[in-house]
Amino acid sequence: MQLQYKKFLLPIVIGIFSIIVISGCNNNVSAEPATIESVAIKTITALKNKDLEQLSLITHPSQGVVFSPYGYINQDSSITLSTDELSNLDLNQNFTWGTYDGIGTPINLSVQQYWEQFIYDRDYLMAPQVAQNQTLGTGNSLINIDTVFPTGTFIEYYFPGEDPQFEGMDWSSLRLVFDLYNNEWKLVGIIHDQWTI
């Protein structure tokens, strides 16, 4: 009688052991990559909170992130920061971020000042309009995002003009550009835009 139980239990024990081993091996299978929308929300939240450490983790490790004050990305004067530079960035550090539209003088600002004027000048996390690969804010300047980032995908956070005296010209937008790196969306561009002359 005992021999029959052993013959009966042995295949069950082997089967359970096999299932445990196989399921343990599957724990290393990577989950689906985060959607670009969820990465954009993480990014915009990091920008709102000035969380440079989180921003550096989202940033493309080999390309870094390009900062542009306007929709036309001037590749000669825009700033590109690496992940290391971002994580060690001092908000009081000054850079020349490009030139002011209309007057052409250099944009010499601290990171804090640039952030308030050309990154998070509005609460983009609460933007009334959000689009993917669609330019919502337009003026009279060229938008060269597709040329500068040919394999990129962007999410635009847009505030339409509100004050009637400006006839809609007080709009602003923030475009976050992402590119795939090892099957993960990584930040490659922070492009602010507004009406330009």
C-alpha positions in Angstrom: 0.0 0.0 0.0 2.8 2.4 0.9 4.5 1.7 -2.4 1.4 2.7 -4.3 1.3 6.1 -2.5 5.0 6.7 -3.3 4.4 5.9 -7.0 1.4 8.2 -7.0 3.0 11.1 -5.0 6.4 11.1 -6.8 5.0 12.5 -10.1 3.0 15.1 -8.2 6.0 16.3 -6.2 8.1 16.4 -9.4 5.3 18.4 -11.2 5.0 20.9 -8.3 8.8 21.3 -8.2 8.9 21.9 -12.0 6.2 24.6 -11.8 8.1 26.4 -9.0 11.3 26.3 -10.9 9.8 27.5 -14.1 7.8 30.3 -12.5 10.9 31.4 -10.7 12.7 31.7 -14.0 9.9 33.9 -15.4 10.4 36.5 -12.6 13.2 38.0 -14.6 11.1 38.6 -17.7 10.8 42.3 -18.1 7.4 43.9 -17.9 5.9 46.0 -20.7 7.8 49.3 -21.1 6.1 52.3 -19.5 4.0 54.3 -22.0 5.2 57.6 -23.3 2.2 59.2 -21.6 3.2 57.9 -18.2 6.8 58.9 -18.7 5.7 62.4 -19.7 3.6 62.7 -16.5 6.7 61.7 -14.5 8.7 64.2 -16.4 6.3 67.1 -16.0 5.9 66.3 -12.3 9.7 66.4 -11.9 9.8 69.7 -13.7 7.1 71.1 -11.5 9.0 70.0 -8.4 12.4 70.9 -9.7 13.4 67.3 -9.0 16.7 67.2 -10.8 17.5 63.7 -9.6 14.3 62.3 -11.0 14.8 64.3 -14.2 18.3 62.8 -14.6 16.9 59.3 -14.3 14.3 60.0 -17.1 16.9 61.7 -19.4 18.5 59.8 -22.3 21.9 58.5 -21.0 23.9 59.1 -24.1 22.1 62.1 -25.8 21.3 64.1 -22.7 18.5 66.7 -22.8 18.3 69.8 -25.0 16.8 73.0 -23.6 15.2 75.4 -26.0 13.4 78.6 -24.9 11.4 78.8 -28.2 9.8 76.4 -30.7 12.7 76.9 -33.1 15.6 75.0 -31.7 18.8 76.8 -32.4 21.3 74.0 -32.4 24.2 76.5 -32.2 23.0 78.1 -29.0 20.8 75.7 -27.2 22.1 74.0 -24.0 22.4 70.2 -23.8 22.9 68.7 -20.3 23.9 65.1 -19.6 22.4 63.0 -16.9 25.4 63.6 -14.6 25.2 67.4 -15.2 21.5 67.4 -14.4 21.8 65.4 -11.1 24.6 67.8 -10.0 23.0 71.0 -11.3 23.0 74.1 -9.0 19.8 76.1 -9.5 22.0 79.3 -9.0 24.3 78.4 -11.8 24.2 80.7 -14.8 24.1 79.7 -18.5 23.6 81.4 -21.8 20.4 79.6 -22.9 20.1 81.2 -26.4 18.9 84.6 -27.4 15.7 86.5 -26.7 13.2 86.6 -29.5 12.8 90.0 -31.1 15.8 91.7 -29.5 18.5 89.1 -30.0 20.3 89.7 -26.7 21.7 86.6 -24.9 19.5 84.8 -22.4 21.9 84.9 -19.5 19.9 83.4 -16.6 20.5 81.2 -13.6 18.9 77.7 -13.9 16.2 78.9 -11.4 15.4 82.0 -13.5 15.3 80.0 -16.7 13.1 77.4 -15.1 10.6 80.1 -14.1 10.6 81.9 -17.4 11.2 79.1 -20.0 10.4 75.8 -18.5 7.6 75.9 -15.9 6.2 79.4 -16.4 2.7 77.9 -16.1 1.4 74.8 -14.3 1.8 72.5 -17.3 0.8 69.5 -15.2 -2.7 71.1 -15.3 -2.6 72.2 -19.0 -6.0 72.3 -20.6 -4.8 70.7 -23.8 -2.2 67.9 -24.3 -1.3 66.3 -27.6 1.2 63.8 -28.9 3.3 64.7 -32.0 0.9 67.6 -32.7 1.8 71.3 -32.4 -1.0 73.1 -30.6 0.8 76.4 -30.1 1.7 78.2 -33.3 3.0 81.6 -34.1 5.1 82.9 -36.8 8.4 81.1 -36.1 9.5 77.8 -37.6 9.2 74.7 -35.5 12.0 72.3 -36.3 11.4 69.7 -33.7 11.2 66.9 -36.4 14.5 68.0 -37.9 16.4 68.1 -34.6 14.8 64.9 -33.2 14.0 62.8 -36.3 13.3 59.7 -34.3 11.7 61.5 -31.4 8.1 61.6 -30.2 6.9 64.7 -28.3 4.1 65.4 -25.9 2.9 69.0 -25.9 1.3 70.7 -22.9 -0.6 73.8 -24.1 -2.3 76.8 -22.6 -4.3 78.8 -25.1 -4.3 82.6 -24.9 -6.6 83.9 -22.2 -6.4 87.7 -22.1 -8.7 89.3 -24.8 -6.3 92.3 -25.2 -3.6 90.0 -26.6 -6.0 88.4 -29.1 -4.7 84.9 -28.3 -1.1 85.7 -28.5 -0.5 85.0 -24.8 -0.5 81.2 -25.3 2.4 79.1 -24.2 3.4 75.4 -24.5 5.9 73.0 -23.2 7.0 70.2 -25.5 8.7 67.2 -24.0 10.6 65.1 -26.6 11.4 61.5 -25.9 13.3 58.8 -27.8 13.5 55.1 -27.2 16.6 53.7 -25.5 16.7 50.0 -24.6 12.9 49.8 -25.1 12.3 52.7 -22.6 11.2 56.3 -23.4 14.0 58.7 -22.4 13.8 62.5 -22.4 15.9 64.2 -25.1 14.3 67.7 -25.3 12.5 70.3 -23.2 11.2 72.9 -25.6 9.3 75.9 -24.4 7.2 77.9 -26.9 5.2 81.1 -27.0 4.2 83.8 -29.4 7.4 85.1 -31.1 8.0 88.2 -33.2 
